Amino acid sequence: MASASKEEVIGKLNVRVVRGNNLAIADPLTHTSDPYVVLQYGAQKVKTSVQKKNPNPVWNEVLQLSVTNPTKPIHLEVFDEDKFTADDTMGVAEINITDIYDAAKLDLKHATDGTRIKTIYPVGVNYLGGESHVQWKDGKVIQDLILKLKKVESGLIVVQLEWVHVPGVKL
């Protein structure tokens, strides 16, 4: 687990990297890729396992980041693991955490399970490949996202954010 800098931690985010879809072919010889995802938030850096020879990988791995500034996005980058050379980039995206942070500040203890708090649409410069919903589910604030990778010809990454309250921190 990467540690946060001296900034005050206001919460934690569990980022479930669910799967990739139609990722770029990074190895022309084998016509496949060995993808993994790296999340970076400030000085923190966490990554998924490598999925060998799979342009449609399923990770379903939870990576945790300490949140210090809700206006700072999470940088997501997909790489292709190479044995003998530097790993190739397979696209980038940014995850805006302002919406889930705003929902986490609400008093939702009386909300019905599955209540949709906010819908974010794929417009302008965001990385969304479809509508994203912030909702109250199983007593938690979660947000499902489909991210369209940039700087690459194809690829989507599906993630789910879950806000984790830090004891003693009032939002």
N, C-alpha and C positions, 0 to 999 in steps of 0.2 A: 504494500500500500504506500503510495507516494504521499509525502507530507506537504501540507500547505505552508506558504511562507508566513511571515510574521503578521499578515493581515488576519483579522478576526474571522473565524469560521462561523457562518450564519446558518449553515445546514449542510447536508450531504446529499449527493445525487447518486442513486443506483442507476447506472446506465446498462440496460440489458441490450447487448448487441445480438439481435435475433438471427438475422440472415442477410445474405447478399443475393442479388438477382442480376443475371446477365452482365457479370463483371467482365472487364476487358481481358482478352487473351494476352498475357504478358510474356509467355514463353513460345516464340514462333516455332521452335523445333518440335515441341510436344503438343502444340496447339491447346495449351491449358495454362493454368495459373495455380500458385500455391498461396492464396490470400490470407492476410491477417489484418486486423484493424487496430490503429493506434489512436487513442484519445488524449488530447493535451488541453489542460486548463491551467493557465499560468505556468508555474514550475512543475506541476504534476503531469506525469505521463504514465499511462497504463495501456496494456495491449491484450488482445485476444490470443488464443492459440492459432496455429497455422492449420489451414484446411488444405490438404494435399490434392493437387490436380482437380480443382473444383471451381468452375465459374459461377456456381449457384450454391455457395457454402451455407451451412446451418451451424451457427456457433451456439446461440442461446446461452451466452455467458454474461454474468453480471460483473461490471467494473464499477468501483466506487470512487467518486471524486469529492473533495471537500470544497464547498462553495464559499467564496469570500466576497464576490462582487457579482450580483445577479445581472448586471448589464454586460458582463464579459462573456462572450460565447465560448462553447467548447469546440475546439478544432478537431475534426475527424479526418483521418487519412487512411486509405487502404493501400497496403503494400503487397508485392509478390515476393516471397522468400526465394532467394537465390543462394546456392551453395558456394559458388566461387567468385561471385561479383557482388557489388552493392545491391541491396534489395530495390526493386523498381517500384515507383509510385503508380498506383492504379486509380487515382482520383481522390478528390478532397471534398469536404462539406463542412458547414458550420452548424452547430446546434444552438439556437437561441434559447436561453433558459429563463428569460423574463416572464413568460406566460405561466410556467409551472411555479415560479417563485411567487408571482402575484396570487395564484390560487392557493398556495400553501399558507398565505397570510390570512385567508378567510376562516371564519368559524364554521366548519363543515360537519361538526359532530352530529347534527340533526338531519343532515342531507341523506337522501335515499341512495342506496348503493346503485352505481351506474349513472349518477347525475352528471350530465355534461356541463362543465363550468365555462368552457370557451372553445370555439372552433377557430383554427387558423387556416387560411387558404393559401394555396401555392401561387403567389403573385410576386411580381417585381424581382428583386434580387435574392429572395430567400431560396433555400435549397430543397424546398418541399416538392415531392413528386406526387402529392395527393393531400387531401384535407388532413389536418392534425387535430386531435381532440384532447383537451385537458379534462380529466374527469375524476370523480370520487369513486373509488372502487376498493372494496374490501378494507375500508377504513384508511385508505391511502390516496394521496394525490398522485395521479399518473398521467403521462402523456405519451401517446403512440405517434411515431413519426416514420414516414417513408422519405428518405433523403436521396435526392438526385445528385450523383457525383459530378463534379466539375473537373475541368482540365483532363478529360478523358472522353472517348467516343461513346461509352455506354456504362451503365451500372447504377443500381439502387442498393441502398443499405436500409434495413428495417431495424429501428431501435425503439425501446420503451424506456422512458424516464420515470423514476419514482423519487419523490422528495422524501428525505429522511430528516425529521426534526432532531436537533441537537438539544439535549436536556439543558434547561437554564437559559436558552437563547430565545428572546421574544422577537418575532418578525414584525 
